[in-house]
Amino acid sequence: MNYTTLNLGDAPVNVGYDYSPREPEQWNALTGEGHPGSPADVEICQVQINGVWIGLESFSERWIDWAEQTLLDAHARDPREGEEE
């Protein structure tokens, strides 16, 4: 799990989330087998405000969508993104 701080209005909130990097398309030209790849994905798992973990049902879908997109954008700007380990 990854953790970062985002804002909810003027209040900082700690967010725990899972991140899956983009998987490129891969095909074997000889056999035609492979997979079409997948886009990067973020799923918010936890939100903490003032040291208290708050259930995700307490947040609007709009805020969760914004938070997930913000995190995806941050990973996309990361120069290490896409490096092989």
C-alpha angles and dihedrals in degrees: 000000000000125000132203141151122253132169130256100192103309094335121098113227129191113231127198113199144163118234127197115188123225114277114214123231112267127189133169106227092204099051101023089229124132142089134279094234127237137245123251113273137199127193121188108224105169139017123194125192121184091347094308122113109228124202115250090236086072091066128075119250087237092059093045090050090049092048093048092048091047090053092047090051091050091052091047090055092049107108090212091059112114095020116137115240 
